[in-house]
């Protein structure tokens, strides 16, 4: 029954997506093709997730979703969002550190920081400020598609002179219209009492679909949303991060340690000074675009030969690793899983498999980096994939380490010239950044199944390893139903909105009845007083 309802729900949303696209073409595109950027129109026509996001944000009402799409696409063309680059933004804006992405909340959502004390109202720079925010959002949308953000307004040491209501309304619209379903929470930290009136206005701008996401927190209460490791010292945190530019702060992807330890080339051993420079650069940079390596991993001929020998026992190496169920179709490599690696606390849940498939006609070099190199072991962490072949990469938790939703993995790939026999380390030094394909994977922490499985241990069906494996697979399948659950929640939200409307109408009617009763009593009193003899 549940599967039937899920199937009907999927069919319904598919019909809504088709209907939305058709109406957009008939009602909006026919009026003028110059209203929108052709790249956005093309993406809307091909990306089901994008259209579904607009529909779900508008409670699956097609007409409302179309208005949202129209406004969003016009804004993207007006601000040239598709062509926004770092060089298009005034350098001083990056240097202030008023807006940046860094860290994660307890749910694994990226933190989008606004240092309010660094904002000053200025009509001359308002357009550049808006483009500045759009740059960060678009950059994140491309790197982490479908992943929500938690917005932090750090109100420490701020006053009324720092509040620009036009700019705040623009930020609200970014999450309300331009990037639907991007907002996880909006946390206002340490707000001065004098600004209460201003934020009441902001609350009205958010609308019913997002007002529940607005949270007001003191310095101590913010710890309920974010762990101390990602909070600055003035909020009682332990994060040593200090904003600096250049480069842009980003995920601190580092080279993980191989199962048998890192393989270091002779050149590295001779260049101790180079290692120290690399270490210093890592400490001052959180950029994944500028590839900073705390430990360089070079696979020499001997190590490559060892990899060839390992192919015979590949099945034993990947045994027990969680198999991926989804695939990301890349320009150079297909990456499985598409979005996340699932880890649990049980021993059988501490290994995951990444499968890379070469879809080109040339050899493709790859390497895997992570934001938590001390917790994970990756084998192989750097190698190459022959044309049409696949490579299995085993990612395992080291020792007693536990996975966290904040952990990320970065798969980097670049096409190699088959005519050249080139060391991987040298290849990665010389390859152009524009030719590197990047794909990010997040970590999903699966709740322990021990308590669920223990009552069934006496059952002969579950004593076999095959039964346990099927149980784990079923648990993974539950994740696929998450979208269906979100649709049910969306329907409930619609019903709740209608119920609130009915309650509001009821209150109005009660008020009118009371007014009529008072008028009748007044008339009765006047009538009685007029009939009394003078």
N, C-alpha and C positions, 0 to 999 in steps of 0.2 A: 504493500500500500504506500509506504513511504517513498519507495523507488518510483512508483507511478506518479505521485505528486511532484517529485523532483523533476521527472521527465517532462511533465506538463508545464512546470515552472520554467524550465529551460526553453521549451518550445515557445512559451509566451514571450520571454525576453527576446528571443531570436526574431519573433514577429514584430516586436516593438522596434528593434534595431533596424529591420528592413523598412518598416513604416516611416521611421524617423528620417532615414536616408532619402527615401522617395519624396517625402514632403519637403525636405530641405532643398532637393533639386528643383522641385516644381514651384515652390513658393518663394525661395530666396535666391537661388542661382539664376533663375530666369530673369529676375529684375535687373541684376547687374553682376557681371563676372569680375568687376574691378573692386568690389567691396572687400574681397578676401585675398589672402596669399594663396596661390595655387597649390603650394606644398601642404598647407593646412587642409584644403579641400580634398586633396588626394589622400592624406592620412585619415581624414574622417571617413572616406569611402572604403578604406581598407582595414582600419583598426577597429575591430568589434569592441575591444575593451574600452576604447575612448568613448564611443557612443553609449555603451552600457553605463559608464561612469556618469555622464550627463543625465541619463534616464534615472538612475538610482538616486542621484542628488535631487532630482525633481519628482521623486516618488512615483516614477514610471509614468508620468503624465507627458505624453508626446509633445503637446503644444507648449508646455512650460519648458521642456528640454530644448525645443527648437529656438525659443527666445534666448535661452542661455547660450546655445551654440552660436547664434547670430552675434550676440554681444561679445562673446569670447573671441571669435575669429576676427571681428572688426578691430578689437583691441590689439590682437597679435600683429595685424598688419600695420596699425597706426604706430606701434612702438617698434616695429621691425624685429620682433622677438626671435624669429628664425635666424637672423643675421647678427644678433647681439653677441659680441665677443668682449674679452677682457680689455682690449685696446679701445673699444667704443665707449668705455666708461671713464670719466676723469680719474686719474691716478689717486688724487687726494681722498676720494671716497673710500678706496680700498685701504688707504693708509690710516684712516681714522679708526677702523675696527668697530664701527657702529653696527654693522650687520655682517654675520658670518654663520657658517655651518660648522658645528663641532659637537661630538659626543652623542650619546643616546639616552633615552629615558628607560625606565624599567621594562617597558614593553618592546624595546628594541627599535623604537622610532627615532629617526635622526632629529637632533635639536637645532632649531633655527633661532639664533640669538639676535635680539634687538637691544642694544645698550642705549636706553632712552636718554641718559644724561649727555650723550654725544650728539644728539639731534638738536638742531636749531632751526626754527621756522625761517624760511627764506624763499620768497616767490621766484627768485632768479634761478635757483637750483632744484626746484621741485620736480621738473621733468627728468633731470638726470637722476634724482633720487628714485623716482618711479622705475626708470630703466635699470637702475642698480638692483632693486629688489627683483625685478623680472629676470635679470641675468642669473641671480642665484637660484631662483625657482626653476627656470628652464634648464639650467646646468644639472640640478638635482633630478629633475624629471627624466632627463636622458640617461643619467647614471643609475638611478634606482626607480625604473618605471613601476607605477602601481603602489609604491611604498609611501605611506603617509608621513607627515612631519609634525613635530611638536614645537609650537612657537613659544618662545620665552621672551616676555617683556621684562627686562631687568630695570626696575624703577629706582634703584639705589641712587641717592644723591641727585635725583631729578626734581624739577619743579614745573610750574605752569609754562615757563618760557620754552621748555623742551617739548611741549605737546602741540603738534601740528595736526589739527582735526582732519584737514583735507588729506594729509599723508596717511593718517591712521585709517581713514575710510577707504583709501586706495588699497592698503594692506588687507583689510577685511574683504574687499571685492576680489582680490587675488584668489582667496580661498573660497569665496562664495560663488564666484562666476567663472574666473579665468582658469582655475585649477581645481575643478570639482573633486571632492572626496580626498583631497590632499591633506586636509586638516585632521590631525588626531586629537590634539588639545591645544588650547591657547592659555598659557599660564601667566598671570600678572603677579610678579613677585615684589613684595615689599612696597606696595603702593601707598604714597602719602595720602592722608585723609582729605586733603584739600582738592584732590583730583577725583573724588567720588562721583561728582556730578558729570564730569567729562566721560567717565567710563560707563555711566548709566546710558549715555547717548550711544556709545560704542555697542553696548549690549543690544540696543534696539536695532542697530544696523545688521547685526549678525543674522537675524531671522530665526524662526523656530527650528530649522534643521540644524543650526550650528550653535545656538545659544547654550545648549547643554555642554558644549565643549569648552566653554569659558570657565576658567578656574582662577580664583583669587587665593594667593598663598603667602604666608609670612616666610621668613628665612628658614624657620624650623619646619613648617608644613610642606615646603617644596621637596623635602627629603622623602615624602610619601610618593612622589612622582619620579624622582631622579636619584640614583645612587650617588654618594659623596664623591666617587671617583670621577664624575663628570660635572661636578659643581665647583665654582671658584671659591676661594678662601673666604670672601666676604659673605657667602651663603652657608658657611660651615662645611664646605667641601674640601677635598684633597687634590683636586685636579691642578697639576703644575702648568697647564697650558697657558702660554702667553701669546696673544695675537701679535703677529708681525707680517709685514708685506714688503716685497714679495718673498715667497710664492703664496698662492692662495691656500688657506688651511683646508685640509680634507682628510679622508681616512688615511691612517698611518699604516699603509700596507708594507709589510716586510717579508723577506724571504724566509719561509718556514724551514725547520730542520728536517733533513731526510731521516728515514727510519734508522739508518746506520750512522747518522751524523753528517754534517756538511762536508762536501768535497772541495778542497781549496787548491788552487793552482799554485805552481812554483812562483809565478809572478807576484801573487799576493803575499807570499811569505817574504819576498824580497822587498816589498813596498810597505813597510810599516807606517810610514808617514801618510801614504794614500788611505790606509784604513782609518787613521785618526781623523782625517778630513771627512771621510764618509760618515763616521760616527757623529762628528760635530754637525754636519749638514742634516743628519736625521733628527737630531735633537731640536733643531730650529725650524724644521719643516714638517708639515703634515699633509703634503701634497702627493696625491697618487699620480698626478700628471707628470710631475718631475720625478723620475724614477730614482729614488735615493735608496741605496742598499747598505744596510748595516753589515751584512755578510754576503759577499758575492759567491755565487755557486757556479763553478765551472766544471762541466763534465768533459774530462779529457778523454783521449782515445781509450785509455784503460777502463775508465768508468763506463764509456759507451759499450765497450766489449762486454763488461759485466752486465749491462742492461740486456744485451742480446742473450747472454746465458740465462738471465732471469725469466726470459719469455717461456721457457719450458715449464716452469712452475708457476705461471701466472695465475692458474686456477687456485693454487694453494694460497697465494698471496691475497687474492680477493675473497677467499672463503670467509663467510661470516660478515662481510661488509654489506651495508644496506644498499639495495639496488635502486637506482633512480627510476622514477615513473614518468617524468616529463622531459622535454627536450627543447632547448633554445636553438633556433636556426640562425647561425652566424654566417658572415661572409666568407670566413676561412675554415671555421670549425663549427660543428654542431656540438653543443655542450649539454650533457645530461648530468644532473637535473637542471631544469630551466631557471629556477629561482632560489631554492634553498636546500641546505643539507640538514637532515634530521638526526639529532643525537638524543640519547636518553641516559639515565643513570645506571641501567643494567649493563653488565659486561657485554651482552650481545648487541647493545645499542650504541657502542662507542666507536664504531667504524662505519664510514660511509664511502661510497664509490662515486667518483667523477669519471664519466666516459667522454672522451674527446674523439670526434670523427672528422677526418680530413675530407672536405668537400671540394678541394681544388685539385689541379693537375700537377702541383708542385709539392715539394716537401715543406711542412709547416713547423716552425719552432714554437715551443710554448713554455711558459713557466707559470707557477702558481704562487701567489703571495697572500698573506693573511695579516689581519690587524692584531692577532694574538699568537705570535710565533712560538712563545714559550709553552703554549697549551696543546699545540697540534703537531703531529708528525705526518709528513706528506711524502709519498713514494710513488713515482718519481716527482720531484718538485720542478724539474726542468729537463726537457728532452726535445725530441722532434717526432713528428708523425708523418709516415709515408703517404703518398697520394692514395686515396680510397681506403686507407687503413684506419683502425681505431686504437686508442691507448686507454688502458684502465689505470686510474690514479686512486690510490687508497689514502683516505684522510682519516687518521685515528687520533683519539684523545690520548695525551701522554700522562702516564701515572694516574694520579687521582684527580686530574683536572676535570672540571665540569664545563660543558658548553654553555654559552650565554647568547641571548638574542642580539646582543651588541656586536658579536663577532662577525667578521666579514671575510670573504675570500675573493681574490681578484685573479681571473684567468687571463693571461696576456698571450697573444699569438701573432706571429708575423711570417709571411711567406719567404722561403729561402730560395736562393738560386741553385738549382740542382747541379749546375756545372762547376760550382765551387765547393771544395771541401773546407769548411770553415768551422772553427771552434765556436761553440755556442756563446761563450762569454764575449768573444770578440764580435760575434754577430749582433748581440744585443747592444753593444757599445755603438755600433755603426748604423743600425737600422733607424730609419726616419720615424719620428713619432706618428706622423700621419698614416703610416703603413701598418701600425700596430692595432690589432683588434682587442678590445677589452670587454670582459663580461664579469659582472659582479654576482656573487652568491652570498646570501645571508644564512645564518644558522637558525634552525628551529628546534626548540627544546621540547621533546616529547615527554609527557608525564609518565612516570614509572608505571609499568604494567604489572609489577609484582603483586600488588594487592588484588588486582583483578584476576590474575592467573592462579593465585594460591588456592582458592576454593576448588579449582578444577584439577589440581595436581593429582588427586587420587583417581581421576578418570583416565582410563587406558588410552583414550583418544589423544589426550593432551600430553602424555608422557613422552611421546616421540618428538624429536627435534623438528620434524616436518610440520606437525600440528602447531608448534610454537611459532615457526616461521610464518605459517598461514595467519596466525593470530596477529603477528606484527604487521603483516601486509594489510590485514583488515583495518588495523589502527591507522595505517598510512592512508588507506582509501577514505577514511573519515575526513581527512584534510580536504579531499576533493569536494566534499559536500559543503565546505565553508561558504562558498558563493551562494548556494541554495539557502543556507541559513540567513545570510545577509538579506536575501530577497524577502524572506519571511519577516525579518525585522523591519524592512522597509514598508511592507504591507501593514504591519502593526502600527508603524509610525503614522501612516495615512489614516488608519482608523482612529488613532489617538487624536490626530488633528481635527478630524470630523467631530469627535466626541467633545473636544474643547470648544468647537464652534457652537455645538448644540447647547452646551452648558452656558456659553456666553449669551446666546439668544434667550435661554431660560431666565437668566439673571435680568436681562433687559425687560422681559415680559413681567417678571415679578415687580420690578421697579415701576413699570407703567401701571400695574394694578394698584400698587400702594398709592401712587399719585392720584388715581381715580377715586380711591377710597377717601383720601384726604379732601379732595374736591367735593365729594358728596357730603362729607361731614361739615365742611365749610358752608355749603349751600343750605344744609339743614339748619345750621346754627343761625345763618342770616334770615332764613324763613321764619324761624321761631321768634327771633328778636323783633321782626317786623309785625308779627301778629300780636305781640304783647301791647296792652293799652298804655298809652302815653300818660 
